[in-house]
Amino acid sequence: MQFLLYFCAQFLFSVMKKHRSHLLEGLLAAGIALATLCYFVLPHSAAARPTPSETISTTAEQTTDYELPRLTDDRPEQLIRHLGYTVSYNPNWLIPNWVAYELTDSETGGEMERTNKFVPDPLVEGDPVVTADYKNSGYDRGHMAPAADMKWSEQAMRESFYMTNICPQNHNNNAGDWKALEELARDWAHRYGSIYIACGPIVAPDYPTIGTTRRIAVPERFYKVFLRPTDTGWTAIGFVMDNRAGSRPLMTYMQTVDEVESLTGIDFFYLLPDSLEAQAESTLTLDDWLLPRR
């Protein structure tokens, strides 16, 4: 490198000497000559030109939407992405097909207060559900992406109360076992750094409805699936619980993600490479998930 700099300096001096009678022209000619010489002679910065492997690595790191599922049947959907979650909204059921998001350790430590302001989703197409549709229905306005997971942002908290994120839910289930599963998810995010979550309703073919102006499907059951990386690959776990009163150990609701897919007609975690997805979704490795024994 020192030799190259010395050579460039000598070259600059020779060009200026040749044009010494016209100083401005000499400086211009020397500058052009030096720039051309240095471009072809001096090595370029490695940071300015990433290697192919670096480019591939960056692209892989940006592919972080592993939580997103896809439907495997022909049910209708409108995909809506909000700050804290993405929802596949079913305009026939007037509830989500699925809601998905990543939850990180830092997000579990948010301090934003719960708003309790249930409002229509401004991005939904057609006639939006309003909170009055649930009045005197006997069901809670049950969050799929819980408000307690959105305490890291005022906007995320506000959007968690959009009615596209809500299902008619039995109060005992909403305030009991479903809430316990939500709390467990936050414990996992804190323990493992981040987890990918997808959840939603399972609706029977002859589903009941609530509401008068709009007929909102009442789910028969709810599902929730989780994914996280491990030192050796990926691990996943699923839960399915009835939309009714009951109090049972969370372990009794466990299923493989493959089993949840069969019940829901949804392909979870499809952005993973097929071999990793197949391994994670076909097994339950309890050592990968700290579960309460109650």
SVG drawing of the C-alpha trace seen along z (x, -y; Angstrom):
<svg xmlns="http://www.w3.org/2000/svg" viewBox="-81 -29 89 65">
<polyline fill="none" stroke="black" stroke-width="0.4" points="0.0,0.0 2.8,-2.4 4.4,-1.7 1.2,-2.4 0.8,-5.7 4.4,-6.7 3.8,-5.7 0.6,-7.9 2.5,-10.9 5.3,-10.6 2.8,-10.3 1.0,-13.5 4.2,-15.4 5.2,-14.4 1.8,-15.5 2.0,-18.9 5.5,-19.4 4.4,-18.8 1.6,-21.5 3.6,-23.9 3.0,-26.8 -0.7,-26.5 -1.2,-25.8 -5.0,-25.4 -4.9,-23.0 -2.1,-21.1 -4.0,-20.7 -7.1,-19.5 -5.1,-17.0 -3.3,-15.8 -6.5,-15.3 -8.2,-13.3 -5.1,-11.2 -4.7,-10.5 -8.4,-9.6 -8.2,-7.2 -5.0,-5.7 -6.1,-5.1 -9.5,-3.6 -7.7,-0.9 -4.7,-0.4 -5.8,-0.8 -7.9,2.0 -11.6,1.2 -13.1,1.4 -14.6,4.8 -17.4,3.0 -18.4,1.2 -18.8,4.4 -20.3,7.2 -19.4,10.7 -22.2,13.0 -22.3,14.8 -22.8,11.5 -25.6,10.5 -27.3,13.9 -26.9,13.6 -28.4,10.2 -31.4,11.3 -31.9,14.3 -31.8,12.1 -34.5,9.8 -36.8,12.8 -38.4,12.6 -42.1,13.1 -42.0,16.7 -45.2,16.2 -47.3,15.7 -49.6,18.7 -51.5,19.3 -54.9,20.7 -55.1,24.1 -58.8,23.9 -60.9,21.4 -62.4,19.4 -62.3,15.6 -59.8,13.4 -58.6,9.8 -55.0,9.5 -54.3,6.5 -50.9,5.6 -50.9,3.5 -47.9,2.4 -48.0,5.2 -49.7,8.0 -51.1,9.2 -54.6,10.4 -56.4,12.6 -59.9,11.2 -62.9,13.4 -65.7,11.1 -68.2,14.0 -67.5,14.8 -66.7,11.2 -63.8,12.5 -60.2,13.4 -59.1,16.6 -55.8,16.0 -53.8,13.4 -50.0,13.6 -47.1,11.7 -43.6,12.0 -43.3,11.3 -39.8,10.3 -38.4,10.1 -38.1,6.3 -41.8,6.0 -42.9,7.9 -41.5,5.1 -43.7,2.3 -45.5,-0.1 -48.3,-1.3 -51.7,-1.3 -54.6,0.8 -57.1,-1.4 -60.2,0.7 -61.5,-1.2 -62.9,1.4 -63.3,-0.3 -63.9,0.7 -60.7,1.5 -60.3,-1.5 -58.6,0.7 -61.3,3.4 -63.3,3.6 -67.1,3.6 -69.3,3.1 -67.0,3.2 -67.9,4.8 -68.6,2.4 -68.4,3.1 -72.2,2.8 -72.6,6.0 -71.5,7.9 -73.9,6.2 -76.1,8.6 -74.5,11.5 -73.3,13.3 -69.7,13.4 -66.6,11.4 -64.9,9.4 -61.9,11.8 -58.5,10.6 -56.5,12.9 -53.4,10.8 -53.7,9.8 -53.5,6.2 -50.9,7.2 -48.5,8.2 -48.8,4.7 -47.7,2.6 -44.5,1.5 -46.3,-1.0 -49.2,-3.4 -50.2,-2.6 -49.8,1.2 -52.0,1.0 -54.6,-1.0 -54.7,1.3 -55.0,4.4 -58.6,3.2 -59.6,3.2 -62.6,5.5 -60.7,7.5 -58.6,8.8 -61.7,9.9 -63.8,13.0 -66.9,13.9 -65.3,15.8 -66.7,17.5 -65.9,15.3 -64.5,18.2 -62.3,19.3 -61.1,15.7 -60.3,14.9 -59.1,18.4 -57.2,20.9 -56.8,18.7 -55.4,15.9 -53.1,18.4 -51.8,19.3 -51.2,15.7 -49.2,15.2 -47.2,18.3 -46.4,16.9 -44.9,13.7 -42.9,15.9 -41.5,17.8 -40.7,14.6 -38.8,13.3 -37.0,16.6 -36.1,17.4 -35.7,13.9 -38.5,14.1 -41.3,16.4 -43.5,16.5 -47.2,16.8 -50.3,17.5 -53.8,17.9 -57.4,17.8 -60.8,19.4 -62.0,22.8 -65.5,22.4 -67.9,25.2 -69.8,25.7 -73.1,24.9 -71.8,22.1 -74.0,20.0 -73.9,16.2 -74.3,13.2 -75.5,9.7 -78.5,8.3 -77.3,5.9 -74.3,8.1 -74.1,11.8 -70.8,12.7 -69.7,16.3 -69.2,17.8 -66.1,20.1 -66.3,23.7 -62.7,23.7 -59.5,21.6 -56.0,22.5 -52.6,21.0 -49.3,22.2 -45.7,21.1 -42.4,21.3 -38.9,20.5 -35.3,21.2 -33.1,23.5 -29.4,24.2 -30.0,27.1 -32.9,25.9 -36.5,24.9 -39.1,26.1 -42.9,25.6 -45.9,26.4 -49.7,26.0 -52.7,25.7 -56.4,26.1 -59.1,25.3 -62.9,25.3 -64.8,22.0 -66.5,22.8 -66.1,22.7 -63.5,25.0 -60.2,25.0 -57.6,27.6 -53.8,27.8 -52.4,26.2 -50.6,29.4 -53.9,31.1 -54.5,28.7 -51.2,29.4 -51.0,30.7 -48.4,30.9 -48.6,28.1 -49.3,30.7 -52.4,31.7 -53.5,28.1 -53.1,27.7 -55.4,30.6 -58.1,29.0 -57.8,25.5 -57.0,25.9 -54.1,23.5 -50.4,24.0 -48.4,22.5 -44.8,21.4 -44.5,22.1 -41.7,19.6 -39.3,22.0 -37.4,24.4 -39.6,27.4 -37.3,29.9 -37.1,27.6 -40.8,27.0 -41.6,30.7 -39.4,31.6 -40.7,28.8 -44.3,29.3 -44.5,33.1 -43.1,33.4 -43.6,32.1 -40.3,31.6 -41.4,30.7 -37.8,29.9 -37.9,27.0 -40.9,25.4 -41.1,24.7 -44.7,25.6 -46.5,25.2 -47.6,28.4 -50.9,27.3"/>
</svg>
